[in-house]
Amino acid sequence: MKKRILSIYGLAAALITILLCFLSPALAAMPENAEDAPGRRLARQAVKDNKQWTTTDHKKMEILNKDFTSGEEITRACVSCHSEAATQFHKTIHWTWLASGDKSDLRYGKAGFSVNNFCISGNAMEDKGCLGCHTAWNQKGVQGEVNCLKCHNSSGFNFDEAFSDIRGFSEDDDPEAHEMAKDIQQEIKKAVGKVGFPDRKNCGDCHFNGGGGDGVKHGDLDTSLTKPNRMLDVHMGTDGKNFTCTRCHTTVDHHIAGRIYTNPAVDSRKSLIEDDLAPKITCESCHSAIPHKNDSKMNDHTDVVSCQACHIPSFARVNPTMMLWDWSKAGKMKDKKPYVEDGEFKKPVYKTIKGEFKWEKNVIPEYFRFNGSLTSTTADDTIDPGEIVKVSWPVGEKSDPQTRIFPFKIHRGKQPYDKVHKKLLAPILSGPKGFWTTLDMNDAIERGNKTLGITYSGEFDYAKTTYAVPITHMVAPKENALACTQCHIRETSRLANITDLYMPGRDQFRLVDTIGWVSVLGAFVVVLLHGLGRFFIRNGRED
Amino acid sequence: MTENKPVKIYLYTRFERLWHWFQALVIVILIITGLEIHGTYSFIGFQTAVRIHNYLGLSWLTLFAFFVFWLFTTGEWRQYIPTTRKLFLVIRYYAWDIFQGKPHPVQKSAHAKHNPLQRLAYLGISAMLLPVQMVTGLLYYLYNDLQGLISLPILAGIHTLVALFLLNFLIIHLYMITTGHSVLGHIAGMITGWEEVFETAEIEDWETKAVRKS
């Protein structure tokens, strides 16, 4: 008897030991131990030394130690040493506002036929309101001279304002005004001496305000990224890696890496180990294509799902972003005057000159297959106004190895189109003849389309449009990445619209499940009836 | 019936019992985690369920190879040879005679541990359902490395269906345990190795408990 008890305990002990042996590696692979995931290790190596150094102190440059009376003079001083800078810059999209290097190709770009569904159009640089973001001095567009300080101004000093003040004070006869002009002159000199590499604010002045204001266009780029914490952006966080934009958007001959309209940011994803001169623009550049711990199922996702899809759980996490802009509501008056109505987040929900808006915070992205390219509907393309016009939309096929499931902000809009020619229209907005002054849409369109050289029939209506903005910034710390069940779940999957693949947890086959469960239920019922039968019929007669 | 004295024989060796209970535990955990992965319910968390499911599945697959080796070297595979002899008697027993309190038509012995119905059921499980489940499971696990070899929906469909069939088996199996001489008779047999049978069958002396005990 003793022997038997021993053997039972022995058996139990053996079973438990075996099970523990099997389960322990599985438990060891739990995420809290993922400290040394290969992707993090590689990325840390890639960005180890962040010290920038230079052999030049601009404060000591003789040519910069003089009185400047205009921005153009500063630029001339810059190019007297940096002889090729302006020539290089003239070839970039930041200058031409055309996606193609060929200047006669006007198809894509703010200086071409591109429209969006925010501030609608750049009108071939004729809408002067847009030129605040062009990189020439004094909003002269490509006719002007390069404003190096648009990007290289490290002090935050407002040169435009300073020069207009100086002009004002100089024309004044008051000696005190002359004194003040001199003071400003000193400030200009000081600011010029501080030129340097672009920081987040330089890029952000335009890109955080894309579409006409803070957070209007992107959703993953707004002024909250000027000084973000790492919870908002794990790379740019001032309490984290403190990256500037150019840490990833690397530059060759003043061409800055990044997507340009329909052109993807890179032709193929490569890590710096595969190609050390590749731009650092993709996540894979530093983190590789197998960033998670080796036994992690997550690594099996990287050929289908973008890093962004899981690691940016939501966008506009600090500042709200605009989700809808309805131009058809523009023009309403209050007491015969244009007005502004503020709503949630202290953001305008109505402006007479712009129409109706909707703002949202902590927005959950929409997900689409994306190979890095976007299709664009320009002012020269024929549309079907009966359908929602996709002004900008991701391109990607399941079979394309460059395609990943990617997060997007989908901005919805209503904007004017030509009822006869079936084309989106490009009204002039700013200036004395622009819509914002005249509130006459028909006239604004006539003037606007003339700048593009696209004929306008004289009849317009408003079409529903969508504009897809890829979400790639605001990467959250890893502990805030999506849980599996944000997608692998029956009812509320974030990927509910991507139906051309089988996802465990989300998908099932009705027939298979029905047959299976009927068999299980059948077994249960049979067993139950059989047991009850035995109990009642044979009751007491057993043994 | 009263003439037949129940005796205990040593029916299941230590290895068989170990394998049985290991397999039982694995199957139960795999079903619990598998159904969570399938989206049927939320219990221990999807990610944990996937990890445990993958690990247990692979471990089982590896150990199953040893089991198959054991099965053939010991000749125990013969226990699974299907037979129609007395099959209908057994079916009649479970469908009718059991309610009358009549004895089981087939007695267990070391040479025939399974009655004809069990043979058929276990052969189906061991030679059909489990291998299919293991192969589809392995291909499912390796899906990403075997790009385009076999479609995931088909794999997942088969894997789910067989899993539910196994759950069906588990329910019937658990119930059948209670049909022994006493409600806990069979389960005691699988724990200790000693199963109670009636003396009618030809049982060799060395097999009986009395002999071993002395």
Interface residues (C-beta under 8 A of the other chain):
Chain A: R4 S7 I8 L11 A14 L15 I18 L19 F22 L23 P25 A26 A29 M30 P31 K297 D300 D303 A483 C484 T485 H488 I489 R490 L501 Y502 P504 G505 R506 D507 Q508 F509 V512 D513 I515 G516 W517 S519 V520 G522 A523 F524 V526 V527 H530 G531 G533 R534 I537 R538 R541 E542 D543
Chain B: R14 R17 L18 W21 F22 L25 I37 H38 G39 S42 G45 F46 Q47 T48 V50 R51 I52 N54 Y55 L56 S59 Y94 I98 F99 Q100 G101 Y143 N144 S151 L152 P153 A156 G157 T160 L161 A163 L164 F165 L167 N168 F169 I171 I172 Y175 T178 T179 H181 S182 I191 T192 G193
